[in-house]
Structures are given as structure tokens and as C-alpha cells.
Amino acid sequence: MIDLADEKQRLALFYRIRGAAITVEKNLGPYMVEKYYEKALIMELKSLGLSVESQVAIPTFYKGEPLELDLFADLLIENELVVELKATHSMEKSHMRQLLTYMKLMRKHYGLIINFGISFISKYGMKAMVLSNFDDVVKTDSDFEDKIGLVAFS
């Protein structure tokens, strides 16, 4: 199991995932639906020996009662890293908020968005997120980046 609290191991994992995503992008090309990229990426990640779960149910509660919502994280890698996949023309702040919400609900500190709809995903289509405090509530656009760590890697 990879210790994601160890920065070197975390970055090594991110680079392995990045490499797998680039391989998928090269083989499938643009303009596919998200599910194709998801299935292909799962195959690539498993070929690297990584533990991968897909469409992981996210528990949701209100005042201690389950809400029984159909929220699912696209991928959970090594039981620690939440991955949200997209196939849209741009990376939106709403994508980051979605991933942040999933990370908070799943109590996971590390997340990654991969958008296969953007040319050159290695440069423009990936964002890693580190959430240190699950109790932070992001209320406005101005404090969004202050509450999380956006990690750039290329």
C-alpha cells in the first residue's frame, strides 16, 4: 500500500496515474464519452499493479440520517485517492468543487481530476487536490483556493 502522506510516494503515484492517462488519451483519442476513458484507464492502472475501484458509492447524511443519494466517485485508487473523470472542453471550477465534495464525504485527503476532453491532458487536463481539513466549508469563490491545496505537476 502506498503511503500518500509521504510526498515522494504521493507524487510518484500521481505520475504513474498521469502516465496511464496519457496512454489512454493516445490510444482512444479525443471526443469519446467518459465511460470509455474510465474503462481504459482502469485497465491501465491495474496493469501498473494499482488497486482500483470504480463507481464507488459515496455515503451521504443529513443530521445523522442517511440521504440515500446516488453519488458515486469515478475511481478510488489505493483506497486513498479519489479520481473524478471528465470529457468536457474545459476544466471548470465546478469540477474542482465536485471532487472536493466527494473527498470531504469520503474522508479522503487526496483527489485528482482528469479531463480527457482537453487537448494535451498532461499539461491542461489534470489537477491534483489535497484537502487537509474536512471541516472547511468553501462558501465563496474567493476562499476556494485558500481551503484546499491545488498541486500542479507536469
C-alpha positions as CSV (number, residue, x, y, z in Angstrom):
1,M,0.0,0.0,0.0
2,I,1.2,3.5,-0.9
3,D,1.6,6.0,1.9
4,L,0.1,9.1,0.4
5,A,1.1,11.2,3.4
6,D,4.7,10.7,2.1
7,E,5.1,13.4,-0.5
8,K,7.5,11.4,-2.6
9,Q,5.2,8.4,-2.7
10,R,2.2,10.6,-3.5
11,L,4.0,12.3,-6.4
12,A,5.2,9.0,-7.7
13,L,1.6,7.7,-7.7
14,F,0.3,10.9,-9.4
15,Y,3.0,10.5,-12.1
16,R,2.0,6.8,-12.6
17,I,-1.6,7.8,-13.0
18,R,-0.6,10.7,-15.3
19,G,1.3,8.2,-17.5
20,A,-1.6,5.9,-17.6
21,A,-4.0,8.7,-18.6
22,I,-1.7,9.9,-21.4
23,T,-1.5,6.3,-22.7
24,V,-5.3,6.2,-22.7
25,E,-5.5,9.6,-24.4
26,K,-3.1,8.4,-27.1
27,N,-4.9,5.2,-27.8
28,L,-8.5,6.4,-27.7
29,G,-8.1,9.9,-29.0
30,P,-10.5,12.8,-28.4
31,Y,-14.3,13.0,-28.4
32,M,-15.1,9.8,-26.7
33,V,-17.6,9.6,-23.9
34,E,-16.4,9.5,-20.3
35,K,-17.2,5.8,-19.7
36,Y,-14.7,4.7,-22.5
37,Y,-11.9,6.6,-20.8
38,E,-12.9,5.2,-17.4
39,K,-12.8,1.6,-18.5
40,A,-9.5,2.1,-20.4
41,L,-7.9,3.9,-17.5
42,I,-8.9,1.2,-15.1
43,M,-7.2,-1.4,-17.3
44,E,-4.0,0.8,-17.5
45,L,-3.9,1.4,-13.7
46,K,-4.4,-2.3,-12.9
47,S,-1.6,-3.2,-15.3
48,L,0.6,-1.0,-13.2
49,G,-0.3,-3.1,-10.1
50,L,-2.5,-0.4,-8.6
51,S,-5.6,-1.1,-6.5
52,V,-8.6,0.5,-8.4
53,E,-12.3,0.6,-7.5
54,S,-14.8,2.2,-9.9
55,Q,-18.1,3.9,-9.3
56,V,-17.6,3.9,-5.5
57,A,-20.8,4.8,-3.6
58,I,-20.4,7.9,-1.5
59,P,-22.2,7.9,1.8
60,T,-24.4,11.0,2.4
61,F,-26.1,12.0,5.6
62,Y,-28.2,14.9,7.0
63,K,-28.4,15.3,10.8
64,G,-27.1,11.7,11.1
65,E,-29.7,10.2,8.8
66,P,-28.8,8.6,5.5
67,L,-30.0,10.6,2.5
68,E,-29.8,7.6,0.1
69,L,-28.5,9.7,-2.8
70,D,-26.8,8.2,-5.8
71,L,-23.4,9.8,-5.6
72,F,-20.5,7.8,-7.0
73,A,-16.8,8.6,-7.3
74,D,-15.5,7.6,-10.6
75,L,-12.4,5.9,-9.2
76,L,-10.7,5.2,-5.9
77,I,-7.1,4.3,-6.2
78,E,-5.2,2.6,-3.4
79,N,-8.2,3.3,-1.2
80,E,-6.9,6.8,-0.7
81,L,-7.0,8.8,-3.9
82,V,-10.4,9.9,-5.3
83,V,-10.3,10.4,-9.1
84,E,-13.0,12.3,-11.0
85,L,-13.0,11.8,-14.7
86,K,-14.4,14.3,-17.2
87,A,-14.6,14.5,-21.0
88,T,-15.5,18.2,-21.5
89,H,-14.0,21.1,-23.4
90,S,-12.7,22.9,-20.4
91,M,-11.7,22.4,-16.7
92,E,-14.3,24.2,-14.7
93,K,-14.2,25.3,-11.1
94,S,-17.4,23.3,-10.6
95,H,-15.4,20.1,-11.3
96,M,-13.0,21.0,-8.6
97,R,-15.9,21.7,-6.2
98,Q,-17.4,18.3,-7.1
99,L,-14.2,16.5,-6.4
100,L,-13.7,18.5,-3.1
101,T,-17.2,17.5,-2.0
102,Y,-16.5,13.8,-2.8
103,M,-13.2,14.0,-0.9
104,K,-15.0,15.5,2.1
105,L,-17.8,13.0,2.1
106,M,-15.5,10.0,1.7
107,R,-13.0,11.4,4.2
108,K,-10.1,11.2,1.7
109,H,-7.3,13.8,1.7
110,Y,-6.2,13.4,-1.9
111,G,-8.0,13.8,-5.2
112,L,-7.3,14.1,-8.9
113,I,-9.4,15.4,-11.8
114,I,-8.5,14.1,-15.2
115,N,-10.3,15.8,-18.1
116,F,-9.9,13.8,-21.3
117,G,-11.8,16.4,-23.3
118,I,-8.9,18.8,-23.2
119,S,-6.0,18.5,-25.7
120,F,-2.7,17.8,-24.0
121,I,-4.2,16.4,-20.8
122,S,-0.7,16.2,-19.4
123,K,-0.5,19.9,-19.4
124,Y,-4.0,21.2,-19.1
125,G,-6.3,18.4,-18.2
126,M,-5.2,17.3,-14.8
127,K,-5.5,18.8,-11.4
128,A,-4.5,17.3,-8.1
129,M,-6.1,18.4,-4.9
130,V,-5.1,18.0,-1.2
131,L,-7.7,18.6,1.5
132,S,-6.2,18.9,4.9
133,N,-9.3,19.8,6.9
134,F,-12.6,18.0,6.2
135,D,-14.5,20.6,8.3
136,D,-13.5,23.5,6.0
137,V,-16.6,24.8,4.3
138,V,-16.0,26.6,1.0
139,K,-18.5,29.3,0.8
140,T,-17.3,31.7,-1.9
141,D,-15.1,31.7,-4.9
142,S,-12.6,34.0,-3.1
143,D,-11.8,31.4,-0.4
144,F,-11.9,28.3,-2.6
145,E,-8.2,28.0,-3.2
146,D,-7.4,29.0,0.3
147,K,-9.2,26.0,1.7
148,I,-7.6,23.3,-0.4
149,G,-4.2,22.7,-1.9
150,L,-4.1,22.6,-5.7
151,V,-1.0,20.7,-6.7
152,A,0.5,21.2,-10.1
153,F,2.5,18.6,-11.8
154,S,3.6,18.1,-15.4
